[in-house]
């Protein structure tokens, strides 16, 4: 059986399936790869990447033939290093689209209707002392989507069902997009009540949501991030929330996960989630199967189902 390396942790069902098909070696997230590379590096032909694949790791595997990423975002894989060796990279699109879009819509509703905050209010016994403050409606308000890919489109469809106006921004217009395109991100922020970040992390998008964008969104606006933490300038985000220049935020991702800025933990106008966009049993199993399908296709000499590089 081909020998592969699992980086990070996969769902049990996926790990078990891999072990039936391959000889599996494991590298836990954050572990020093040197002992493993020295012992088995010359035999490993594939990576099942739940914890990324650095240039150093790729360089230490001379027989590496494929990197199958567990997730749609593959920014933790050094694609440049893989391309230099002619090593294909795959990801797991589509199977998590609906799940992430569901969570994104839930974050809109939570931040507007203050669901998490109301839960804390009841648990703390505060309801016995008075009524919970009034929240805000979502119907008739504007959702600005940054990144209209599969997931962004699915979020927009859900927002329409809640009678929201949808606008979007990306690197270029799409003729078949169902909603108006706003070429200037700053203008999108000015028009939006909710700004939904769902673009890939790349050198062009790192820090894309800057202090200027947050100021344009304004003290009545809400920033929602279900993309990658580094797409948002996290220092500027904290400052904008503390100063009142930004009204609220709902965050599923952070720049240095699992570390969350201490200042955010104390704020009532922030919804904080532990990167759970695709975190259901059904979706994670489907992601794992698509990752396995790519590995099996490669070693069988067939076209890769979801190659991205």
VOPA-967944 format. One line per 2 residues: number of its first residue (from 1); for each residue x, y, z of C-alpha. Coordinates in Angstrom, 2 decimals. Each point is the difference from the previous one (the first is absolute). Layout:
REM VOPA-967944
NUM	X Y Z | ...
***
This chain:
REM VOPA-967944
1	0.00 0.00 0.00 | 1.25 3.54 -0.72
3	1.36 1.78 3.05 | -1.62 3.33 0.86
5	0.39 2.61 2.71 | -2.92 1.49 1.90
7	0.74 3.48 1.32 | -2.28 1.21 2.78
9	-3.06 -1.94 1.13 | -2.71 -1.49 -2.19
11	-3.45 -1.33 0.98 | 0.18 -3.56 1.33
13	-2.01 -1.35 -2.93 | 2.41 1.60 -2.48
15	3.09 -1.19 1.87 | -1.36 -3.56 0.08
17	-0.75 0.06 -3.73 | 3.50 1.24 -0.79
19	1.53 -2.76 2.11 | -1.90 -2.61 -2.03
21	1.37 1.38 -3.27 | 3.50 1.22 0.84
23	2.88 -0.34 2.39 | -0.61 3.07 2.13
25	2.48 2.10 1.94 | -1.19 2.87 2.19
27	1.44 3.40 0.80 | -2.08 1.82 2.65
29	-0.51 3.72 -0.47 | 2.99 1.90 1.39
31	2.21 -3.08 0.35 | 3.63 0.00 -1.11
33	0.08 -1.86 -3.35 | 3.74 -0.78 0.16
35	-0.19 -3.45 1.69 | -2.73 -1.18 -2.36
37	1.78 1.31 -3.08 | 3.19 -1.72 1.03
39	-1.73 -3.33 0.63 | -2.63 -0.16 -2.77
41	0.52 3.07 -2.20 | 1.45 -1.97 -2.89
43	-3.09 -2.21 -0.27 | -2.89 2.45 0.28
45	-1.75 0.66 -3.32 | -3.06 2.01 1.04
47	-1.20 2.50 2.59 | -3.51 0.10 1.45
49	0.21 3.56 1.22 | -2.23 0.88 2.93
51	2.82 2.04 1.51 | 1.53 1.52 -3.11
53	3.21 -0.80 -1.84 | 2.92 2.41 0.29
55	2.81 0.48 -2.48 | 2.38 -1.67 2.46
57	-2.25 -3.03 0.35 | -0.40 -0.31 -3.77
59	3.77 0.28 -0.44 | 0.51 -2.80 2.52
61	-2.09 -2.48 -2.01 | 1.98 -0.84 -3.17
63	-2.60 -2.49 -1.32 | -3.04 2.21 0.65
65	-2.52 -0.19 -2.87 | -3.21 1.65 1.26
67	-1.37 2.28 2.74 | -3.71 -0.52 0.71
69	-1.26 2.83 2.18 | -2.79 -0.58 2.51
71	-2.07 3.15 -0.54 | -0.89 2.42 -2.76
73	2.57 2.57 1.13 | 3.56 -1.17 -0.66
75	1.99 3.04 1.17 | 1.83 -2.21 2.54
77	1.52 -1.97 -2.88 | 3.07 1.55 -1.60
79	-1.32 -0.18 -3.54 | 3.08 1.71 -1.43
81	2.26 -2.72 1.40 | -2.37 -2.69 -1.28
83	-0.14 1.52 -3.50 | 3.80 0.22 -0.14
85	0.10 -3.77 0.42 | -2.96 -0.68 -2.30
87	-2.04 -1.31 2.92 | -3.77 0.43 -0.46
89	-2.12 1.49 2.80 | -3.69 -0.80 0.50
91	-2.68 1.36 2.32 | -3.59 -0.83 1.02
93	-2.43 2.50 -1.55 | -3.80 -0.25 -0.27
95	-0.50 -2.56 2.79 | 0.28 2.73 2.68
97	-1.74 2.86 -1.85 | -3.43 -0.35 1.59
99	1.38 -0.60 3.48 | 2.16 3.14 0.02
101	-2.81 2.05 -1.52 | -2.38 -1.20 2.72
103	2.41 1.10 2.70 | 0.62 3.35 -1.70
105	-3.74 0.71 -0.06 | -0.27 -1.07 3.63
107	2.75 2.51 0.83 | -1.96 2.78 -1.71
109	-3.07 -0.89 2.04 | 1.96 -0.40 3.23
111	1.74 3.36 -0.31 | -3.23 1.82 -0.95
113	-2.41 -1.69 2.42 | 2.64 -0.39 2.75
115	-0.70 -3.71 0.50 | 3.27 -0.93 1.71
117	-0.12 3.11 2.14 | -3.62 -0.72 1.00
119	0.98 -3.54 0.98 | 2.70 1.38 2.30
121	-2.52 2.52 1.36 | -2.41 -2.75 1.06
123	2.72 -2.28 1.42 | 1.37 2.86 2.13
125	-3.42 0.59 1.59 | -0.27 3.48 -1.48
127	-3.49 -0.62 -1.40 | -1.29 -0.03 3.59
129	1.14 3.63 0.30 | -1.34 1.39 -3.26
131	-0.68 -0.48 -3.68 | 2.68 -0.73 -2.60
133	0.84 3.00 -2.24 | -1.67 0.18 -3.40
135	1.99 -1.42 -2.93 | -0.01 0.76 -3.75
137	-1.83 -1.50 -2.97 | 1.69 -1.48 -3.08
139	-2.86 0.38 -2.49 | 0.55 2.93 -2.32
141	3.64 0.42 0.95 | 2.98 -0.32 -2.34
143	2.47 -2.87 -0.02 | 3.32 0.67 -1.71
145	1.83 -3.21 -0.95 | 3.77 0.09 -0.50
147	0.70 -2.96 -2.29 | -2.80 -1.44 -2.11
149	1.14 -3.58 -0.45 | -2.07 -3.09 0.75
151	-0.40 0.82 3.69 | -0.54 3.72 -0.52
153	-2.77 -0.75 -2.48 | -1.65 -2.45 2.40
155	0.11 2.65 2.75 | -1.60 2.53 -2.33
157	-2.85 -2.39 -0.80 | -0.71 -0.44 3.69
159	0.11 3.75 0.60 | -2.55 0.50 -2.77
161	-2.36 -2.35 1.83 | 0.22 2.37 2.97
163	-0.89 2.91 -2.32 | 3.45 1.55 0.13
165	1.50 2.01 -2.85 | 3.20 -1.67 -1.25
167	3.03 1.73 -1.53 | 3.43 -1.47 -0.60
169	3.66 0.74 -0.69 | 2.79 -2.05 -1.51
171	3.04 0.41 -2.21 | -2.16 0.16 -3.13
173	-3.71 0.04 -0.91 | -1.84 -3.18 -0.96
175	-2.54 0.37 -2.81 | -2.24 -2.73 1.43
177	0.04 1.28 3.61 | -3.56 0.53 1.29
179	0.80 3.15 2.02 | 1.59 3.40 -0.70
181	3.79 0.11 -0.10 | 1.77 2.77 1.90
183	3.52 0.47 -1.41 | 1.22 2.10 2.94
185	0.16 -1.91 3.29 | -0.13 3.25 1.95
187	-3.26 0.91 -1.73 | -1.42 -3.45 0.76
189	0.81 0.55 3.68 | -1.73 3.40 -0.08
191	-3.18 -1.54 -1.43 | -0.06 -3.15 2.12
193	-1.63 -0.57 3.36 | 1.73 -3.38 0.22
195	3.35 -0.68 -1.71 | 0.54 -3.73 -0.55
197	3.61 -1.09 -0.63 | 0.21 -3.28 -1.92
199	2.95 0.47 -2.38 | 3.12 -2.22 -0.09
201	3.11 1.03 1.91 | 2.79 1.03 -2.39
203	2.70 2.67 -0.08 | -2.57 2.28 -1.66
205	-2.66 -0.53 2.69 | 2.16 -0.06 3.14
207	-1.16 2.95 2.11 | -2.57 0.90 -2.68
209	-2.57 1.02 2.61 | 1.92 2.98 1.35
211	-0.74 2.75 2.51 | -1.27 2.12 -2.90
213	-2.46 -2.68 -1.09 | -1.26 -0.44 3.58
215	-0.46 3.76 0.40 | -2.04 0.03 -3.22
217	-2.17 -2.82 1.34 | -0.55 2.25 2.97
219	-1.40 0.01 3.54 | -3.26 -1.62 -1.16
221	1.75 -2.61 -2.15 | 0.94 -3.61 0.69
223	3.06 -1.84 -1.31 | -0.32 -3.78 -0.42
225	3.01 -2.14 -0.83 | -0.34 -3.62 -1.11
227	3.07 0.07 -2.30 | 3.41 0.10 1.69
229	1.04 2.08 2.98 | 2.84 1.73 -1.82
231	-2.34 1.49 -2.63 | -1.03 2.44 2.75
233	2.48 2.36 1.67 | -0.64 -1.39 3.48
235	1.74 2.84 1.86 | -2.08 2.54 -1.88
237	-3.13 -2.06 0.69 | 0.55 0.08 3.75
239	0.66 3.75 -0.10 | -3.09 0.64 -2.14
241	-2.26 -1.96 2.35 | 1.43 1.57 3.17
243	-0.29 3.51 -1.41 | -3.51 -0.51 -1.38
245	1.06 0.70 -3.59 | -1.34 -3.48 -0.81
247	-3.31 -1.11 1.44 | 0.44 -3.76 0.36
249	1.79 -3.08 -1.27 | -0.64 -3.72 -0.36
251	3.15 -2.07 -0.45 | 0.54 -3.68 -0.73
253	3.70 0.41 -0.83 | 2.95 1.79 1.56
255	3.52 0.93 -1.02 | 1.77 -2.20 2.58
257	-2.48 -2.79 0.68 | -0.83 -1.22 2.59
259	1.22 3.22 1.62 | -2.66 2.73 0.08
261	0.90 3.61 0.88 | -0.75 0.50 3.68
263	-1.87 3.24 -0.66 | -2.59 -1.81 -2.12
265	-0.91 -2.41 2.78 | -1.47 2.77 2.14
267	-2.12 1.65 -2.71 | -3.75 -0.64 -0.10
269	-0.31 1.16 -3.61 | 2.18 -2.81 -1.36
271	-0.97 -3.59 -0.84 | 3.01 -2.32 0.31
273	0.04 -3.50 -1.49 | 2.83 -2.61 -0.05
275	0.39 -0.40 -3.80 | -3.01 -2.29 -0.44
277	-1.18 1.00 -3.48 | 0.05 -3.57 -1.33
279	-0.07 -1.73 3.38 | -2.80 -2.54 -0.26
281	0.45 -3.75 -0.02 | -1.56 -0.31 -3.43
283	2.01 2.73 -1.70 | 3.35 -0.92 1.51
285	-0.56 -3.61 -1.11 | -0.80 1.21 -3.53
287	3.12 2.19 -0.02 | 2.09 -2.96 1.11
289	-1.44 -2.22 -2.71 | 0.74 2.56 -2.72
291	3.57 0.30 1.28 | 0.31 -3.80 -0.15
293	-1.52 -0.06 -3.48 | 2.76 2.31 -1.19
295	2.73 -2.16 1.55 | -1.44 -3.22 -1.44
297	-0.44 1.56 -3.44 | 3.64 1.10 -0.01
299	1.40 -3.38 0.95 | -2.32 -1.70 -2.50
301	1.25 2.30 -2.75 | -3.38 1.70 -0.54
303	-0.81 3.74 -0.26 | -0.27 1.77 3.34
305	-3.60 0.95 0.89 | 0.79 3.40 1.56
307	3.49 1.15 -0.93 | 0.75 3.65 0.82
309	3.72 0.22 -0.78
***
